[in-house]
Amino acid sequence: MTGNIWFHADDYGVTTDQSRQILDCYQDGVLNSISVLPNTPVLKEALGMLDQADPEGTRIRRVLHLNFVEGRPLAGAANVPDLVDNTGYFDKSFIQYLRWNYTGRGRKRRALVQQIKREITAQIRAVTSVCDYRITAVDSHQHYHMIPIIFDSLMEVLSEEEWGHREIRQIRIPVDPPAALRGSLQMRRKVPAINWVKWCILRTYADRNRKILWDRGVETPVFFGIFYTCEMKREVVETLLPSYRAYARQKNQSLELMFHPGSLTDRKELLDRRSKALAEFYMSENRYEEARCLKQLGKSY
C-alpha cells in the first residue's frame, strides 16, 4: 500500500442516511477509505450499502473505528462497568483514560485492562464475525487508541490466536508532520489553537506507538487531519496536499487524509442523544463542506 493516498471518512454507519452521504463521496468523488463504527444499530444495513457500492471490497479500504466515546458497549455494560455510566452508555473522556494510564496500579489496573480488551474484542468481532466488513486497518473515535493503556490492549488482542488470520496492515498514528506546514505560514496561522493542543497530546505517544507497529510490520500512513479537524475544506486541502504528498513520498509511505463528510439532521439519530457536544459534532455545517471537498477533488484526481 506504500504510495497510496487514502481519502478517508470517519464515523461510517451511525445511520443509513449518514452512511449514504459518505458513500456518495465515493460514487461522485475521491473517497476510497472509511472507518466503521461497530456499535451502531444499523451495522448490518451499512455493510449491505457498502458491499453494494464496492462488491469486491477492493476500491474502499475498510477500517475499524474503535469506539469508547458514545453509545453502548458491545461487550455488555455489566462486563465493562468502569467504561460506562449507570445507564450503560460510554461516558469516560479522553482525559479520564489518560489519568488511568498514569495512575492505575495493581489489581485495579489489571481489571481495567481486562475490560478494555473485552470491549476491543467485542468490537472486532462485530465487524468481522457478526458483519464481515473485511477490515484491513484500525483507528478510533477521537483517537482514544493512541493512549498507551488502550493501544497496548489493542496490541494484545490482535496478538491472540482468534485474529491470526486477520491481516491488519495499517493502524493510524493521527499526528500531522509539522514539516508539511512550513511552506505556508498563512495556513499554519489558521490552525485552531485547540487543534495544536490535540496535536501536542497525540504527539507525546506517536513515536512510542509507531515503533511498536513497525516492529510488528504494521504500516502507519502519514496523516493529514489533526491540524484541520472538521475544517478539511477545498481551499485547505488543495493548498496543503502537495506538501503532504511530497512528505509521504520522501518517507516512502502512504498518505491518509481524514474527513467527516457524513452528517445527522436530528439529535434523535445520535448514539447518545443526551450529548450536546456530539450533537454539535455530527450536525456541524462543516461536514457538508468536507463532503463537497471530496466531490470537488474528484474532478481533478
DODREN-525513 format. One line per field, with one value per residue (C-alpha): residue number from 1; residue in three letters; x, z, y. Coordinates in pm, 1 decimal. Example, Ala and Ser with C-alpha at 12.3 -4.5 7.8 and 13.67 -1.06 7.14 Angstrom:
<pts>
nr <- c(1, 2) .
rest <- c(ALA, SER) .
X <- c(1230.0, 1367.0) .
Z <- c(780.0, 714.0) .
Y <- c(-450.0, -106.0) .
</pts>
This chain:
<pts>
nr <- c(1, 2, 3, 4, 5, 6, 7, 8, 9, 10, 11, 12, 13, 14, 15, 16, 17, 18, 19, 20, 21, 22, 23, 24, 25, 26, 27, 28, 29, 30, 31, 32, 33, 34, 35, 36, 37, 38, 39, 40, 41, 42, 43, 44, 45, 46, 47, 48, 49, 50, 51, 52, 53, 54, 55, 56, 57, 58, 59, 60, 61, 62, 63, 64, 65, 66, 67, 68, 69, 70, 71, 72, 73, 74, 75, 76, 77, 78, 79, 80, 81, 82, 83, 84, 85, 86, 87, 88, 89, 90, 91, 92, 93, 94, 95, 96, 97, 98, 99, 100, 101, 102, 103, 104, 105, 106, 107, 108, 109, 110, 111, 112, 113, 114, 115, 116, 117, 118, 119, 120, 121, 122, 123, 124, 125, 126, 127, 128, 129, 130, 131, 132, 133, 134, 135, 136, 137, 138, 139, 140, 141, 142, 143, 144, 145, 146, 147, 148, 149, 150, 151, 152, 153, 154, 155, 156, 157, 158, 159, 160, 161, 162, 163, 164, 165, 166, 167, 168, 169, 170, 171, 172, 173, 174, 175, 176, 177, 178, 179, 180, 181, 182, 183, 184, 185, 186, 187, 188, 189, 190, 191, 192, 193, 194, 195, 196, 197, 198, 199, 200, 201, 202, 203, 204, 205, 206, 207, 208, 209, 210, 211, 212, 213, 214, 215, 216, 217, 218, 219, 220, 221, 222, 223, 224, 225, 226, 227, 228, 229, 230, 231, 232, 233, 234, 235, 236, 237, 238, 239, 240, 241, 242, 243, 244, 245, 246, 247, 248, 249, 250, 251, 252, 253, 254, 255, 256, 257, 258, 259, 260, 261, 262, 263, 264, 265, 266, 267, 268, 269, 270, 271, 272, 273, 274, 275, 276, 277, 278, 279, 280, 281, 282, 283, 284, 285, 286, 287, 288, 289, 290, 291, 292, 293, 294, 295, 296, 297, 298, 299, 300, 301) .
rest <- c(MET, THR, GLY, ASN, ILE, TRP, PHE, HIS, ALA, ASP, ASP, TYR, GLY, VAL, THR, THR, ASP, GLN, SER, ARG, GLN, ILE, LEU, ASP, CYS, TYR, GLN, ASP, GLY, VAL, LEU, ASN, SER, ILE, SER, VAL, LEU, PRO, ASN, THR, PRO, VAL, LEU, LYS, GLU, ALA, LEU, GLY, MET, LEU, ASP, GLN, ALA, ASP, PRO, GLU, GLY, THR, ARG, ILE, ARG, ARG, VAL, LEU, HIS, LEU, ASN, PHE, VAL, GLU, GLY, ARG, PRO, LEU, ALA, GLY, ALA, ALA, ASN, VAL, PRO, ASP, LEU, VAL, ASP, ASN, THR, GLY, TYR, PHE, ASP, LYS, SER, PHE, ILE, GLN, TYR, LEU, ARG, TRP, ASN, TYR, THR, GLY, ARG, GLY, ARG, LYS, ARG, ARG, ALA, LEU, VAL, GLN, GLN, ILE, LYS, ARG, GLU, ILE, THR, ALA, GLN, ILE, ARG, ALA, VAL, THR, SER, VAL, CYS, ASP, TYR, ARG, ILE, THR, ALA, VAL, ASP, SER, HIS, GLN, HIS, TYR, HIS, MET, ILE, PRO, ILE, ILE, PHE, ASP, SER, LEU, MET, GLU, VAL, LEU, SER, GLU, GLU, GLU, TRP, GLY, HIS, ARG, GLU, ILE, ARG, GLN, ILE, ARG, ILE, PRO, VAL, ASP, PRO, PRO, ALA, ALA, LEU, ARG, GLY, SER, LEU, GLN, MET, ARG, ARG, LYS, VAL, PRO, ALA, ILE, ASN, TRP, VAL, LYS, TRP, CYS, ILE, LEU, ARG, THR, TYR, ALA, ASP, ARG, ASN, ARG, LYS, ILE, LEU, TRP, ASP, ARG, GLY, VAL, GLU, THR, PRO, VAL, PHE, PHE, GLY, ILE, PHE, TYR, THR, CYS, GLU, MET, LYS, ARG, GLU, VAL, VAL, GLU, THR, LEU, LEU, PRO, SER, TYR, ARG, ALA, TYR, ALA, ARG, GLN, LYS, ASN, GLN, SER, LEU, GLU, LEU, MET, PHE, HIS, PRO, GLY, SER, LEU, THR, ASP, ARG, LYS, GLU, LEU, LEU, ASP, ARG, ARG, SER, LYS, ALA, LEU, ALA, GLU, PHE, TYR, MET, SER, GLU, ASN, ARG, TYR, GLU, GLU, ALA, ARG, CYS, LEU, LYS, GLN, LEU, GLY, LYS, SER, TYR) .
X <- c(0.0, 303.4, 240.5, -138.7, -346.1, -638.5, -919.3, -1080.5, -1417.1, -1456.3, -1778.0, -1941.1, -2259.8, -2430.3, -2749.4, -2831.9, -2877.1, -2546.1, -2378.6, -2529.8, -2388.7, -2042.6, -2075.9, -2187.5, -1835.9, -1707.3, -1961.0, -1914.9, -1573.5, -1235.0, -1331.1, -1158.5, -1145.7, -1392.5, -1391.3, -1682.9, -1835.9, -1900.1, -2170.0, -2445.6, -2798.6, -2757.9, -2427.7, -2573.1, -2758.9, -2448.3, -2248.5, -2506.2, -2480.0, -2100.4, -2095.7, -2339.4, -2111.7, -1791.1, -1881.3, -1523.8, -1403.7, -1107.3, -1198.7, -1277.5, -1035.8, -1232.9, -1118.2, -1244.1, -1328.3, -1279.5, -1531.6, -1506.7, -1679.8, -2050.8, -2330.8, -2340.8, -2052.7, -2074.5, -1927.1, -2226.9, -2226.4, -2206.2, -1877.1, -1713.8, -1854.6, -1564.8, -1612.4, -1980.0, -2222.0, -2509.6, -2730.7, -2484.0, -2351.4, -1987.0, -1907.6, -1530.6, -1340.1, -1001.2, -860.4, -1003.7, -825.9, -506.5, -543.0, -592.9, -288.1, -67.9, -244.0, -388.7, -187.6, -205.6, -533.6, -738.1, -529.8, -544.7, -922.4, -944.5, -718.3, -931.7, -1243.1, -1074.5, -958.0, -1302.6, -1461.9, -1197.5, -1255.5, -1631.7, -1591.7, -1354.4, -1596.4, -1883.1, -1711.0, -1552.4, -1770.1, -2114.2, -2083.8, -1777.0, -1655.1, -1322.2, -1133.8, -768.1, -688.6, -775.5, -820.3, -1051.1, -1320.1, -1148.7, -814.2, -852.0, -634.5, -327.8, -341.3, -96.0, -338.5, -575.7, -305.8, -126.9, -458.7, -529.5, -188.8, -254.9, -594.3, -458.6, -188.2, -444.8, -492.4, -850.4, -723.2, -420.9, -585.0, -692.7, -431.4, -436.2, -199.7, -234.5, -308.0, -348.9, -98.5, -302.0, -18.2, 36.4, 402.7, 465.7, 711.3, 413.4, 307.5, 646.5, 596.3, 271.7, 289.5, -66.7, -209.1, -5.9, -154.1, -505.9, -473.5, -718.1, -546.6, -739.7, -600.4, -245.4, -331.2, -465.6, -154.3, 77.2, -104.6, -110.5, 249.9, 355.0, 271.8, 333.6, 695.3, 629.6, 327.2, 477.8, 785.1, 566.4, 370.2, 678.9, 824.1, 504.4, 520.9, 214.1, 218.9, 142.1, 41.8, 144.7, -156.1, -331.2, -619.1, -539.5, -442.9, -766.6, -1003.0, -1356.6, -1208.0, -1093.3, -1238.4, -1132.9, -906.3, -726.6, -680.2, -577.1, -325.4, -161.4, -199.5, 110.3, 336.7, 183.1, 223.6, 584.8, 650.0, 486.3, 692.6, 1008.9, 922.2, 811.0, 476.1, 110.9, -89.0, -423.9, -649.8, -920.9, -1265.9, -1602.0, -1848.4, -2149.6, -2391.2, -2700.5, -3007.5, -3180.6, -3046.4, -3256.0, -3017.3, -2719.8, -2585.5, -2620.6, -2878.3, -2801.4, -2468.1, -2471.2, -2105.9, -2176.0, -2483.8, -2271.7, -2005.2, -2241.9, -2468.4, -2195.0, -2226.3, -1857.3, -1949.9, -2129.7, -1821.0, -1597.3, -1832.0, -1827.9, -1447.6, -1427.5, -1660.2, -1485.3, -1146.9, -1290.0, -1278.0, -902.7, -789.1) .
Z <- c(0.0, 5.0, -209.6, -186.8, -93.2, 131.0, 112.1, 428.7, 602.8, 975.6, 1152.7, 888.6, 998.2, 1250.5, 1040.4, 692.4, 559.6, 708.0, 558.9, 220.0, 237.1, 293.2, 6.2, -221.5, -174.9, -327.4, -610.3, -701.8, -557.7, -447.4, -124.0, -108.2, 263.1, 554.6, 929.8, 1055.1, 1395.0, 1531.7, 1793.0, 1583.5, 1532.2, 1152.0, 1129.4, 908.7, 681.0, 646.7, 541.1, 273.1, 135.6, 134.2, -40.1, -299.6, -373.0, -364.5, -416.0, -444.8, -144.1, -340.6, -404.1, -49.8, 232.4, 533.0, 879.0, 1228.9, 1415.5, 1776.7, 1989.8, 2361.2, 2319.5, 2252.1, 2254.8, 2438.7, 2469.6, 2265.5, 2547.1, 2763.7, 3032.2, 3312.0, 3166.5, 3135.8, 3435.1, 3459.1, 3099.4, 3126.3, 3333.9, 3541.0, 3231.3, 3041.0, 2798.6, 2736.9, 2936.2, 3000.3, 2837.5, 2668.2, 2976.9, 3207.6, 3014.0, 3028.6, 3407.7, 3428.0, 3210.2, 3465.1, 3795.7, 3763.8, 3955.8, 4065.7, 4070.9, 3970.4, 3655.4, 3562.8, 3595.4, 3379.9, 3111.1, 3103.0, 3045.8, 2766.2, 2599.2, 2638.7, 2459.2, 2184.9, 2121.5, 2101.0, 1856.6, 1631.8, 1630.3, 1534.9, 1209.9, 1131.1, 1263.2, 1303.7, 994.2, 783.2, 667.9, 552.0, 783.7, 697.6, 928.5, 1268.4, 1404.4, 1673.7, 1752.3, 1878.9, 1867.6, 2201.4, 2071.5, 2097.8, 2480.0, 2583.9, 2809.7, 2513.5, 2247.8, 2437.7, 2499.6, 2126.0, 2051.7, 2296.8, 2144.0, 1788.3, 1900.2, 2014.2, 1810.7, 1719.6, 1496.5, 1349.5, 1007.7, 1006.3, 833.4, 990.2, 759.4, 887.8, 1214.0, 1228.9, 1402.6, 1388.5, 1405.7, 1109.0, 1021.6, 1103.6, 813.5, 577.5, 703.7, 688.0, 334.4, 416.4, 702.3, 629.6, 663.7, 978.3, 1137.6, 1054.5, 1256.4, 1551.6, 1891.3, 2017.2, 1731.2, 1830.5, 2179.6, 2037.7, 1821.6, 2118.4, 2328.1, 2049.9, 1952.8, 2302.8, 2214.1, 1839.7, 1834.7, 2100.4, 1925.2, 1577.8, 1683.3, 1824.5, 1499.1, 1278.5, 1481.8, 1405.7, 1035.9, 1050.8, 833.2, 978.6, 691.3, 700.1, 842.8, 726.1, 951.4, 1307.8, 1230.7, 1035.5, 1204.7, 1078.8, 865.7, 568.4, 311.9, -50.2, -7.2, 284.8, 108.0, -229.3, -64.0, 163.5, -17.7, -239.5, 63.5, 244.5, -67.4, -102.5, 263.1, 223.9, -90.3, 92.5, 370.1, 116.8, 294.6, 202.3, 298.0, 477.8, 472.4, 741.2, 660.1, 839.0, 547.8, 696.2, 892.7, 1106.5, 1096.6, 1422.4, 1773.5, 1795.9, 1547.0, 1785.6, 1953.2, 2274.6, 2223.2, 2564.5, 2448.6, 2334.0, 2222.3, 1999.4, 1856.1, 1754.9, 1614.6, 1396.2, 1290.1, 1201.1, 868.3, 814.9, 738.0, 425.3, 330.5, 373.6, 162.6, -103.3, -95.7, -156.2, -454.2, -599.1, -567.9, -777.3, -1081.1, -1052.8, -920.7) .
Y <- c(0.0, 228.9, 535.7, 527.0, 830.1, 743.4, 998.4, 874.4, 924.3, 862.9, 759.7, 537.7, 364.0, 594.3, 590.5, 462.6, 817.5, 931.9, 622.0, 702.6, 1055.0, 909.2, 661.2, 945.0, 1082.9, 759.2, 747.9, 1115.6, 1195.7, 1064.6, 884.8, 545.0, 463.3, 453.4, 385.3, 174.5, 246.1, -104.1, -38.3, 117.5, -16.3, -11.9, -201.7, -476.4, -233.9, -16.4, -324.5, -403.5, -49.9, -68.2, -406.2, -277.3, 19.2, -188.0, -556.7, -681.5, -484.5, -352.5, 10.5, 125.7, 49.9, -73.3, 32.4, -49.2, 272.4, 161.0, 344.6, 420.1, 756.5, 711.9, 460.4, 129.2, -117.2, -434.9, -642.6, -550.9, -283.0, -541.1, -668.5, -325.1, -133.2, 112.3, 229.4, 329.4, 534.9, 398.4, 379.7, 161.5, 424.3, 510.8, 824.2, 833.9, 1118.5, 1105.3, 1281.2, 1013.4, 739.2, 946.5, 964.0, 589.4, 540.2, 716.2, 648.2, 297.7, 38.9, -322.3, -509.8, -207.2, -154.9, -521.9, -515.9, -203.5, -351.5, -666.2, -453.3, -257.0, -578.7, -731.0, -436.9, -425.1, -795.2, -744.3, -456.2, -650.5, -943.9, -712.2, -611.9, -948.9, -1231.1, -1072.2, -849.7, -920.6, -582.2, -728.5, -493.2, -428.8, -135.6, 14.1, 364.8, 503.9, 755.3, 1072.8, 887.4, 706.2, 421.9, 645.8, 633.5, 359.1, 173.8, 132.9, 96.9, -180.8, -355.6, -342.4, -493.3, -778.1, -851.0, -850.4, -1095.2, -1350.7, -1666.5, -1573.8, -1292.1, -1467.2, -1499.3, -1133.3, -921.4, -574.9, -390.3, -34.3, 147.0, 522.8, 747.6, 1072.2, 1323.4, 1554.3, 1617.1, 1985.5, 1997.1, 1988.8, 2333.3, 2500.2, 2621.2, 2800.9, 3049.5, 3163.9, 2812.2, 2749.0, 3059.2, 2937.8, 2616.9, 2647.2, 2661.8, 2359.0, 2152.1, 2243.1, 2118.7, 1790.1, 1757.1, 1805.3, 1544.1, 1285.8, 1362.5, 1251.8, 890.8, 890.1, 767.1, 503.0, 357.2, 385.1, 185.0, -93.0, -106.6, -101.5, -390.3, -581.5, -496.7, -268.7, 43.6, 385.8, 618.1, 982.8, 1165.9, 1483.9, 1580.5, 1688.3, 2047.6, 2097.8, 1851.8, 1923.6, 2203.4, 1992.8, 2228.8, 2255.7, 2555.9, 2384.9, 2052.3, 2194.6, 2426.8, 2171.1, 1839.5, 1886.4, 1932.8, 1634.2, 1420.0, 1526.8, 1439.9, 1096.1, 1026.2, 1125.8, 878.2, 614.5, 585.7, 612.2, 922.1, 940.6, 1247.1, 1241.4, 1380.7, 1378.7, 1403.4, 1223.0, 1444.9, 1397.1, 1617.4, 1527.4, 1474.7, 1157.2, 994.6, 1015.6, 702.7, 903.9, 1177.0, 1328.3, 1471.0, 1832.2, 1809.5, 1508.7, 1679.8, 1978.2, 1744.8, 1541.9, 1828.4, 2077.0, 2257.3, 2180.9, 1819.5, 1938.7, 2140.0, 1836.6, 1622.1, 1892.6, 1897.0, 1521.5, 1554.2, 1856.9, 1688.2, 1408.0, 1635.4, 1676.5, 1335.0) .
</pts>
